[in-house]
Amino acid sequence: MEFLVRTENLMPADVPDDVRDQLRKAERERAMELREAGVLKRLWRVPGRNATIGLYEADDPTALHEALTSLPMWKWMDVSVEPLATHPQEQR
C-alpha cells in the first residue's frame, strides 16, 4: 500500500547545534535504511519550508506508523498521511 506523507520539522530553536547535527545525521541514516527496505520510495523538499513530501510503501497503516515513529526527529514532526489507491488508468 502506498502513502503520501507530508512532514514538517518543528524542532525548537533552543536545541543545541551539536544535538541538532547528531539528529540530522541519524535521520539521514534511518531514511537510508527505510529506502533499502523499500519503505521510503521517493522524497522531495518543500521549497521555503523545513518540510518534505515522501512516497512510502508499507503493508498497512500500522507498519507505516512504525516506520515514521522510528525516525529520530519524529517527536518534532507535524505529519499528515494520505493513503493512495491505484487509478484505473494505471492498471495493466
Biopython code that builds the backbone (N, CA, C, O; Angstrom):
import numpy as np
from Bio.PDB.StructureBuilder import StructureBuilder

atoms = [
    (1, "MET", "N", (0.848, -1.169, 0.000)),
    (1, "MET", "CA", (0.000, 0.000, 0.000)),
    (1, "MET", "C", (0.895, 1.234, 0.000)),
    (1, "MET", "O", (1.879, 1.304, 0.736)),
    (2, "GLU", "N", (0.538, 2.207, -0.839)),
    (2, "GLU", "CA", (1.341, 3.432, -0.920)),
    (2, "GLU", "C", (0.671, 4.564, -0.144)),
    (2, "GLU", "O", (-0.552, 4.645, -0.033)),
    (3, "PHE", "N", (1.539, 5.438, 0.391)),
    (3, "PHE", "CA", (1.084, 6.567, 1.192)),
    (3, "PHE", "C", (1.866, 7.812, 0.799)),
    (3, "PHE", "O", (3.079, 7.757, 0.602)),
    (4, "LEU", "N", (1.166, 8.931, 0.687)),
    (4, "LEU", "CA", (1.815, 10.220, 0.512)),
    (4, "LEU", "C", (1.937, 10.825, 1.908)),
    (4, "LEU", "O", (0.932, 11.042, 2.585)),
    (5, "VAL", "N", (3.171, 11.094, 2.337)),
    (5, "VAL", "CA", (3.422, 11.565, 3.698)),
    (5, "VAL", "C", (4.049, 12.948, 3.635)),
    (5, "VAL", "O", (5.100, 13.144, 3.025)),
    (6, "ARG", "N", (3.384, 13.905, 4.275)),
    (6, "ARG", "CA", (3.893, 15.270, 4.365)),
    (6, "ARG", "C", (4.389, 15.485, 5.786)),
    (6, "ARG", "O", (3.664, 15.237, 6.749)),
    (7, "THR", "N", (5.629, 15.949, 5.912)),
    (7, "THR", "CA", (6.176, 16.204, 7.240)),
    (7, "THR", "C", (6.763, 17.611, 7.284)),
    (7, "THR", "O", (7.294, 18.120, 6.297)),
    (8, "GLU", "N", (6.650, 18.211, 8.443)),
    (8, "GLU", "CA", (7.304, 19.485, 8.687)),
    (8, "GLU", "C", (8.045, 19.360, 10.006)),
    (8, "GLU", "O", (7.481, 18.930, 11.012)),
    (9, "ASN", "N", (9.312, 19.739, 9.988)),
    (9, "ASN", "CA", (10.146, 19.663, 11.181)),
    (9, "ASN", "C", (9.911, 20.906, 12.031)),
    (9, "ASN", "O", (10.126, 22.029, 11.577)),
    (10, "LEU", "N", (9.470, 20.697, 13.261)),
    (10, "LEU", "CA", (9.170, 21.796, 14.169)),
    (10, "LEU", "C", (10.110, 21.792, 15.367)),
    (10, "LEU", "O", (9.719, 22.189, 16.464)),
    (11, "MET", "N", (11.350, 21.345, 15.162)),
    (11, "MET", "CA", (12.317, 21.303, 16.253)),
    (11, "MET", "C", (12.509, 22.711, 16.825)),
    (11, "MET", "O", (12.709, 23.666, 16.074)),
    (12, "PRO", "N", (12.448, 22.837, 18.155)),
    (12, "PRO", "CA", (12.622, 24.165, 18.768)),
    (12, "PRO", "C", (14.002, 24.755, 18.474)),
    (12, "PRO", "O", (14.989, 24.032, 18.341)),
    (13, "ALA", "N", (14.046, 26.061, 18.378)),
    (13, "ALA", "CA", (15.294, 26.762, 18.074)),
    (13, "ALA", "C", (16.325, 26.609, 19.187)),
    (13, "ALA", "O", (17.519, 26.792, 18.949)),
    (14, "ASP", "N", (15.881, 26.277, 20.398)),
    (14, "ASP", "CA", (16.825, 26.200, 21.512)),
    (14, "ASP", "C", (17.539, 24.849, 21.624)),
    (14, "ASP", "O", (18.302, 24.637, 22.566)),
    (15, "VAL", "N", (17.307, 23.940, 20.683)),
    (15, "VAL", "CA", (18.060, 22.681, 20.668)),
    (15, "VAL", "C", (19.498, 23.013, 20.299)),
    (15, "VAL", "O", (19.733, 23.664, 19.281)),
    (16, "PRO", "N", (20.468, 22.580, 21.104)),
    (16, "PRO", "CA", (21.872, 22.907, 20.816)),
    (16, "PRO", "C", (22.307, 22.406, 19.432)),
    (16, "PRO", "O", (21.848, 21.366, 18.961)),
    (17, "ASP", "N", (23.196, 23.164, 18.799)),
    (17, "ASP", "CA", (23.656, 22.840, 17.450)),
    (17, "ASP", "C", (24.239, 21.435, 17.347)),
    (17, "ASP", "O", (23.989, 20.739, 16.363)),
    (18, "ASP", "N", (25.012, 21.005, 18.347)),
    (18, "ASP", "CA", (25.615, 19.672, 18.264)),
    (18, "ASP", "C", (24.548, 18.584, 18.328)),
    (18, "ASP", "O", (24.670, 17.565, 17.648)),
    (19, "VAL", "N", (23.515, 18.781, 19.125)),
    (19, "VAL", "CA", (22.408, 17.818, 19.198)),
    (19, "VAL", "C", (21.641, 17.820, 17.883)),
    (19, "VAL", "O", (21.287, 16.761, 17.364)),
    (20, "ARG", "N", (21.385, 19.003, 17.349)),
    (20, "ARG", "CA", (20.687, 19.132, 16.064)),
    (20, "ARG", "C", (21.464, 18.407, 14.954)),
    (20, "ARG", "O", (20.869, 17.699, 14.141)),
    (21, "ASP", "N", (22.783, 18.582, 14.922)),
    (21, "ASP", "CA", (23.616, 17.917, 13.910)),
    (21, "ASP", "C", (23.571, 16.399, 14.058)),
    (21, "ASP", "O", (23.487, 15.680, 13.063)),
    (22, "GLN", "N", (23.627, 15.913, 15.290)),
    (22, "GLN", "CA", (23.560, 14.462, 15.533)),
    (22, "GLN", "C", (22.210, 13.900, 15.079)),
    (22, "GLN", "O", (22.145, 12.827, 14.478)),
    (23, "LEU", "N", (21.150, 14.627, 15.370)),
    (23, "LEU", "CA", (19.818, 14.178, 14.960)),
    (23, "LEU", "C", (19.672, 14.161, 13.442)),
    (23, "LEU", "O", (19.082, 13.234, 12.887)),
    (24, "ARG", "N", (20.199, 15.170, 12.772)),
    (24, "ARG", "CA", (20.137, 15.196, 11.296)),
    (24, "ARG", "C", (20.889, 14.015, 10.699)),
    (24, "ARG", "O", (20.417, 13.384, 9.753)),
    (25, "LYS", "N", (22.058, 13.719, 11.253)),
    (25, "LYS", "CA", (22.834, 12.578, 10.759)),
    (25, "LYS", "C", (22.068, 11.277, 10.986)),
    (25, "LYS", "O", (21.983, 10.440, 10.088)),
    (26, "ALA", "N", (21.514, 11.107, 12.176)),
    (26, "ALA", "CA", (20.753, 9.892, 12.488)),
    (26, "ALA", "C", (19.504, 9.796, 11.612)),
    (26, "ALA", "O", (19.112, 8.703, 11.203)),
    (27, "GLU", "N", (18.888, 10.931, 11.327)),
    (27, "GLU", "CA", (17.694, 10.951, 10.475)),
    (27, "GLU", "C", (18.044, 10.485, 9.061)),
    (27, "GLU", "O", (17.312, 9.692, 8.469)),
    (28, "ARG", "N", (19.158, 10.975, 8.523)),
    (28, "ARG", "CA", (19.606, 10.544, 7.180)),
    (28, "ARG", "C", (19.895, 9.050, 7.165)),
    (28, "ARG", "O", (19.513, 8.347, 6.229)),
    (29, "GLU", "N", (20.566, 8.569, 8.196)),
    (29, "GLU", "CA", (20.898, 7.140, 8.254)),
    (29, "GLU", "C", (19.634, 6.283, 8.309)),
    (29, "GLU", "O", (19.540, 5.267, 7.620)),
    (30, "ARG", "N", (18.667, 6.692, 9.126)),
    (30, "ARG", "CA", (17.430, 5.914, 9.223)),
    (30, "ARG", "C", (16.652, 5.981, 7.916)),
    (30, "ARG", "O", (16.069, 4.982, 7.497)),
    (31, "ALA", "N", (16.632, 7.134, 7.269)),
    (31, "ALA", "CA", (15.950, 7.256, 5.979)),
    (31, "ALA", "C", (16.581, 6.318, 4.951)),
    (31, "ALA", "O", (15.869, 5.702, 4.159)),
    (32, "MET", "N", (17.888, 6.207, 4.957)),
    (32, "MET", "CA", (18.560, 5.284, 4.031)),
    (32, "MET", "C", (18.182, 3.836, 4.330)),
    (32, "MET", "O", (18.009, 3.039, 3.408)),
    (33, "GLU", "N", (18.054, 3.495, 5.597)),
    (33, "GLU", "CA", (17.616, 2.142, 5.964)),
    (33, "GLU", "C", (16.196, 1.887, 5.456)),
    (33, "GLU", "O", (15.897, 0.805, 4.950)),
    (34, "LEU", "N", (15.329, 2.880, 5.591)),
    (34, "LEU", "CA", (13.961, 2.722, 5.092)),
    (34, "LEU", "C", (13.943, 2.625, 3.571)),
    (34, "LEU", "O", (13.123, 1.897, 3.010)),
    (35, "ARG", "N", (14.828, 3.342, 2.902)),
    (35, "ARG", "CA", (14.947, 3.212, 1.433)),
    (35, "ARG", "C", (15.381, 1.801, 1.053)),
    (35, "ARG", "O", (14.795, 1.172, 0.172)),
    (36, "GLU", "N", (16.423, 1.313, 1.736)),
    (36, "GLU", "CA", (16.934, -0.026, 1.435)),
    (36, "GLU", "C", (15.891, -1.103, 1.695)),
    (36, "GLU", "O", (15.888, -2.136, 1.025)),
    (37, "ALA", "N", (15.007, -0.874, 2.660)),
    (37, "ALA", "CA", (13.949, -1.826, 2.984)),
    (37, "ALA", "C", (12.753, -1.696, 2.035)),
    (37, "ALA", "O", (11.820, -2.496, 2.103)),
    (38, "GLY", "N", (12.778, -0.692, 1.150)),
    (38, "GLY", "CA", (11.689, -0.492, 0.205)),
    (38, "GLY", "C", (10.495, 0.250, 0.782)),
    (38, "GLY", "O", (9.432, 0.283, 0.161)),
    (39, "VAL", "N", (10.648, 0.842, 1.949)),
    (39, "VAL", "CA", (9.552, 1.568, 2.594)),
    (39, "VAL", "C", (9.493, 3.004, 2.087)),
    (39, "VAL", "O", (8.417, 3.491, 1.740)),
    (40, "LEU", "N", (10.615, 3.675, 2.042)),
    (40, "LEU", "CA", (10.685, 5.048, 1.545)),
    (40, "LEU", "C", (11.054, 4.986, 0.066)),
    (40, "LEU", "O", (12.172, 4.615, -0.291)),
    (41, "LYS", "N", (10.102, 5.352, -0.787)),
    (41, "LYS", "CA", (10.299, 5.242, -2.234)),
    (41, "LYS", "C", (10.866, 6.514, -2.850)),
    (41, "LYS", "O", (11.781, 6.450, -3.671)),
    (42, "ARG", "N", (10.331, 7.667, -2.463)),
    (42, "ARG", "CA", (10.755, 8.954, -3.009)),
    (42, "ARG", "C", (10.654, 9.989, -1.906)),
    (42, "ARG", "O", (9.880, 9.831, -0.961)),
    (43, "LEU", "N", (11.447, 11.061, -2.032)),
    (43, "LEU", "CA", (11.425, 12.123, -1.037)),
    (43, "LEU", "C", (11.700, 13.448, -1.740)),
    (43, "LEU", "O", (12.650, 13.565, -2.514)),
    (44, "TRP", "N", (10.858, 14.448, -1.463)),
    (44, "TRP", "CA", (11.011, 15.773, -2.039)),
    (44, "TRP", "C", (11.075, 16.802, -0.922)),
    (44, "TRP", "O", (10.445, 16.627, 0.121)),
    (45, "ARG", "N", (11.831, 17.873, -1.133)),
    (45, "ARG", "CA", (11.825, 19.019, -0.222)),
    (45, "ARG", "C", (10.717, 19.966, -0.644)),
    (45, "ARG", "O", (10.353, 20.034, -1.818)),
    (46, "VAL", "N", (10.186, 20.695, 0.327)),
    (46, "VAL", "CA", (9.220, 21.746, 0.035)),
    (46, "VAL", "C", (9.988, 23.063, 0.102)),
    (46, "VAL", "O", (10.427, 23.459, 1.181)),
    (47, "PRO", "N", (10.158, 23.749, -1.027)),
    (47, "PRO", "CA", (10.940, 24.981, -1.037)),
    (47, "PRO", "C", (10.403, 26.009, -0.036)),
    (47, "PRO", "O", (9.197, 26.219, 0.086)),
    (48, "GLY", "N", (11.338, 26.637, 0.673)),
    (48, "GLY", "CA", (10.981, 27.696, 1.598)),
    (48, "GLY", "C", (10.485, 27.233, 2.952)),
    (48, "GLY", "O", (10.138, 28.060, 3.796)),
    (49, "ARG", "N", (10.445, 25.923, 3.178)),
    (49, "ARG", "CA", (9.977, 25.399, 4.464)),
    (49, "ARG", "C", (10.889, 24.255, 4.887)),
    (49, "ARG", "O", (11.588, 23.666, 4.062)),
    (50, "ASN", "N", (10.876, 23.956, 6.151)),
    (50, "ASN", "CA", (11.619, 22.802, 6.666)),
    (50, "ASN", "C", (10.676, 21.613, 6.620)),
    (50, "ASN", "O", (10.293, 21.060, 7.651)),
    (51, "ALA", "N", (10.308, 21.228, 5.391)),
    (51, "ALA", "CA", (9.272, 20.227, 5.184)),
    (51, "ALA", "C", (9.638, 19.322, 4.016)),
    (51, "ALA", "O", (10.429, 19.684, 3.145)),
    (52, "THR", "N", (9.038, 18.133, 4.023)),
    (52, "THR", "CA", (9.239, 17.160, 2.947)),
    (52, "THR", "C", (7.909, 16.531, 2.572)),
    (52, "THR", "O", (6.940, 16.552, 3.331)),
    (53, "ILE", "N", (7.903, 15.972, 1.372)),
    (53, "ILE", "CA", (6.812, 15.119, 0.913)),
    (53, "ILE", "C", (7.463, 13.811, 0.507)),
    (53, "ILE", "O", (8.420, 13.797, -0.268)),
    (54, "GLY", "N", (6.943, 12.717, 1.029)),
    (54, "GLY", "CA", (7.529, 11.419, 0.740)),
    (54, "GLY", "C", (6.496, 10.434, 0.228)),
    (54, "GLY", "O", (5.325, 10.479, 0.608)),
    (55, "LEU", "N", (6.948, 9.552, -0.634)),
    (55, "LEU", "CA", (6.138, 8.431, -1.082)),
    (55, "LEU", "C", (6.655, 7.205, -0.340)),
    (55, "LEU", "O", (7.803, 6.796, -0.512)),
    (56, "TYR", "N", (5.802, 6.635, 0.476)),
    (56, "TYR", "CA", (6.149, 5.470, 1.284)),
    (56, "TYR", "C", (5.313, 4.280, 0.846)),
    (56, "TYR", "O", (4.211, 4.438, 0.322)),
    (57, "GLU", "N", (5.849, 3.090, 1.065)),
    (57, "GLU", "CA", (5.107, 1.862, 0.804)),
    (57, "GLU", "C", (5.221, 0.986, 2.036)),
    (57, "GLU", "O", (6.319, 0.704, 2.516)),
    (58, "ALA", "N", (4.065, 0.556, 2.547)),
    (58, "ALA", "CA", (4.027, -0.286, 3.738)),
    (58, "ALA", "C", (2.852, -1.251, 3.608)),
    (58, "ALA", "O", (1.920, -1.010, 2.840)),
    (59, "ASP", "N", (2.907, -2.333, 4.357)),
    (59, "ASP", "CA", (1.844, -3.334, 4.290)),
    (59, "ASP", "C", (0.493, -2.775, 4.716)),
    (59, "ASP", "O", (-0.546, -3.156, 4.176)),
    (60, "ASP", "N", (0.519, -1.872, 5.686)),
    (60, "ASP", "CA", (-0.720, -1.308, 6.216)),
    (60, "ASP", "C", (-0.384, -0.042, 6.999)),
    (60, "ASP", "O", (0.792, 0.267, 7.193)),
    (61, "PRO", "N", (-1.406, 0.698, 7.452)),
    (61, "PRO", "CA", (-1.128, 1.931, 8.195)),
    (61, "PRO", "C", (-0.300, 1.715, 9.462)),
    (61, "PRO", "O", (0.490, 2.584, 9.831)),
    (62, "THR", "N", (-0.463, 0.599, 10.119)),
    (62, "THR", "CA", (0.321, 0.331, 11.329)),
    (62, "THR", "C", (1.800, 0.214, 10.996)),
    (62, "THR", "O", (2.642, 0.749, 11.719)),
    (63, "ALA", "N", (2.125, -0.476, 9.916)),
    (63, "ALA", "CA", (3.526, -0.612, 9.503)),
    (63, "ALA", "C", (4.105, 0.747, 9.121)),
    (63, "ALA", "O", (5.266, 1.029, 9.418)),
    (64, "LEU", "N", (3.311, 1.590, 8.468)),
    (64, "LEU", "CA", (3.777, 2.934, 8.134)),
    (64, "LEU", "C", (4.033, 3.726, 9.413)),
    (64, "LEU", "O", (5.055, 4.402, 9.531)),
    (65, "HIS", "N", (3.121, 3.646, 10.356)),
    (65, "HIS", "CA", (3.285, 4.360, 11.628)),
    (65, "HIS", "C", (4.587, 3.926, 12.314)),
    (65, "HIS", "O", (5.327, 4.763, 12.831)),
    (66, "GLU", "N", (4.857, 2.644, 12.316)),
    (66, "GLU", "CA", (6.094, 2.145, 12.931)),
    (66, "GLU", "C", (7.318, 2.702, 12.225)),
    (66, "GLU", "O", (8.300, 3.055, 12.878)),
    (67, "ALA", "N", (7.277, 2.786, 10.901)),
    (67, "ALA", "CA", (8.409, 3.338, 10.144)),
    (67, "ALA", "C", (8.599, 4.818, 10.476)),
    (67, "ALA", "O", (9.721, 5.266, 10.710)),
    (68, "LEU", "N", (7.512, 5.568, 10.496)),
    (68, "LEU", "CA", (7.623, 7.005, 10.760)),
    (68, "LEU", "C", (8.089, 7.284, 12.184)),
    (68, "LEU", "O", (8.902, 8.182, 12.405)),
    (69, "THR", "N", (7.588, 6.533, 13.137)),
    (69, "THR", "CA", (7.989, 6.772, 14.529)),
    (69, "THR", "C", (9.403, 6.287, 14.804)),
    (69, "THR", "O", (9.956, 6.577, 15.866)),
    (70, "SER", "N", (9.994, 5.561, 13.878)),
    (70, "SER", "CA", (11.394, 5.137, 14.042)),
    (70, "SER", "C", (12.373, 6.236, 13.636)),
    (70, "SER", "O", (13.575, 6.111, 13.871)),
    (71, "LEU", "N", (11.870, 7.305, 13.033)),
    (71, "LEU", "CA", (12.736, 8.413, 12.635)),
    (71, "LEU", "C", (13.174, 9.201, 13.869)),
    (71, "LEU", "O", (12.340, 9.528, 14.714)),
    (72, "PRO", "N", (14.452, 9.508, 13.988)),
    (72, "PRO", "CA", (14.959, 10.207, 15.173)),
    (72, "PRO", "C", (14.297, 11.552, 15.460)),
    (72, "PRO", "O", (14.219, 11.961, 16.618)),
    (73, "MET", "N", (13.819, 12.247, 14.427)),
    (73, "MET", "CA", (13.197, 13.556, 14.628)),
    (73, "MET", "C", (11.680, 13.467, 14.786)),
    (73, "MET", "O", (10.996, 14.491, 14.790)),
    (74, "TRP", "N", (11.157, 12.265, 14.914)),
    (74, "TRP", "CA", (9.718, 12.034, 14.975)),
    (74, "TRP", "C", (8.999, 12.977, 15.945)),
    (74, "TRP", "O", (7.957, 13.540, 15.606)),
    (75, "LYS", "N", (9.547, 13.149, 17.136)),
    (75, "LYS", "CA", (8.809, 13.915, 18.149)),
    (75, "LYS", "C", (8.673, 15.400, 17.799)),
    (75, "LYS", "O", (7.896, 16.113, 18.433)),
    (76, "TRP", "N", (9.416, 15.868, 16.801)),
    (76, "TRP", "CA", (9.305, 17.265, 16.369)),
    (76, "TRP", "C", (8.608, 17.406, 15.018)),
    (76, "TRP", "O", (8.614, 18.487, 14.429)),
    (77, "MET", "N", (8.017, 16.339, 14.530)),
    (77, "MET", "CA", (7.394, 16.384, 13.208)),
    (77, "MET", "C", (5.892, 16.585, 13.283)),
    (77, "MET", "O", (5.199, 15.974, 14.096)),
    (78, "ASP", "N", (5.411, 17.459, 12.411)),
    (78, "ASP", "CA", (3.987, 17.534, 12.133)),
    (78, "ASP", "C", (3.800, 16.679, 10.882)),
    (78, "ASP", "O", (4.415, 16.950, 9.850)),
    (79, "VAL", "N", (2.959, 15.653, 10.964)),
    (79, "VAL", "CA", (2.841, 14.666, 9.889)),
    (79, "VAL", "C", (1.389, 14.572, 9.416)),
    (79, "VAL", "O", (0.460, 14.556, 10.224)),
    (80, "SER", "N", (1.211, 14.511, 8.108)),
    (80, "SER", "CA", (-0.098, 14.157, 7.548)),
    (80, "SER", "C", (0.125, 13.042, 6.535)),
    (80, "SER", "O", (1.109, 13.035, 5.794)),
    (81, "VAL", "N", (-0.804, 12.112, 6.524)),
    (81, "VAL", "CA", (-0.679, 10.920, 5.683)),
    (81, "VAL", "C", (-1.930, 10.784, 4.824)),
    (81, "VAL", "O", (-3.055, 10.918, 5.304)),
    (82, "GLU", "N", (-1.704, 10.516, 3.543)),
    (82, "GLU", "CA", (-2.806, 10.238, 2.625)),
    (82, "GLU", "C", (-2.582, 8.862, 2.023)),
    (82, "GLU", "O", (-1.614, 8.671, 1.288)),
    (83, "PRO", "N", (-3.456, 7.885, 2.314)),
    (83, "PRO", "CA", (-3.334, 6.588, 1.636)),
    (83, "PRO", "C", (-3.677, 6.770, 0.157)),
    (83, "PRO", "O", (-4.574, 7.538, -0.192)),
    (84, "LEU", "N", (-2.970, 6.071, -0.686)),
    (84, "LEU", "CA", (-3.167, 6.197, -2.136)),
    (84, "LEU", "C", (-3.756, 4.914, -2.699)),
    (84, "LEU", "O", (-3.392, 3.812, -2.288)),
    (85, "ALA", "N", (-4.661, 5.074, -3.634)),
    (85, "ALA", "CA", (-5.260, 3.935, -4.336)),
    (85, "ALA", "C", (-4.862, 4.018, -5.809)),
    (85, "ALA", "O", (-4.699, 5.110, -6.353)),
    (86, "THR", "N", (-4.710, 2.893, -6.429)),
    (86, "THR", "CA", (-4.324, 2.848, -7.837)),
    (86, "THR", "C", (-5.465, 3.370, -8.710)),
    (86, "THR", "O", (-6.619, 2.972, -8.554)),
    (87, "HIS", "N", (-5.123, 4.249, -9.612)),
    (87, "HIS", "CA", (-6.083, 4.799, -10.565)),
    (87, "HIS", "C", (-6.322, 3.752, -11.655)),
    (87, "HIS", "O", (-5.384, 3.059, -12.048)),
    (88, "PRO", "N", (-7.551, 3.622, -12.152)),
    (88, "PRO", "CA", (-7.822, 2.620, -13.200)),
    (88, "PRO", "C", (-6.913, 2.742, -14.418)),
    (88, "PRO", "O", (-6.596, 1.730, -15.043)),
    (89, "GLN", "N", (-6.486, 3.949, -14.772)),
    (89, "GLN", "CA", (-5.598, 4.106, -15.933)),
    (89, "GLN", "C", (-4.216, 3.524, -15.667)),
    (89, "GLN", "O", (-3.467, 3.272, -16.612)),
    (90, "GLU", "N", (-3.859, 3.306, -14.397)),
    (90, "GLU", "CA", (-2.542, 2.756, -14.051)),
    (90, "GLU", "C", (-2.545, 1.229, -14.048)),
    (90, "GLU", "O", (-1.482, 0.609, -14.040)),
    (91, "GLN", "N", (-3.700, 0.635, -14.055)),
    (91, "GLN", "CA", (-3.770, -0.833, -14.008)),
    (91, "GLN", "C", (-3.465, -1.390, -15.378)),
    (91, "GLN", "O", (-3.965, -0.911, -16.396)),
    (92, "ARG", "N", (-2.637, -2.407, -15.379)),
    (92, "ARG", "CA", (-2.250, -3.014, -16.672)),
    (92, "ARG", "C", (-2.594, -4.458, -16.680)),
    (92, "ARG", "O", (-2.351, -5.145, -17.672)),
]
sb = StructureBuilder()
sb.init_structure("model")
sb.init_model(0)
sb.init_chain("A")
sb.init_seg("    ")
for serial, (resi, resn, name, xyz) in enumerate(atoms, 1):
    if name == "N":
        sb.init_residue(resn, " ", resi, " ")
    sb.init_atom(name, np.array(xyz, "f"), 0.0, 1.0, " ", f" {name:<3s}", serial, name[0])
structure = sb.get_structure()
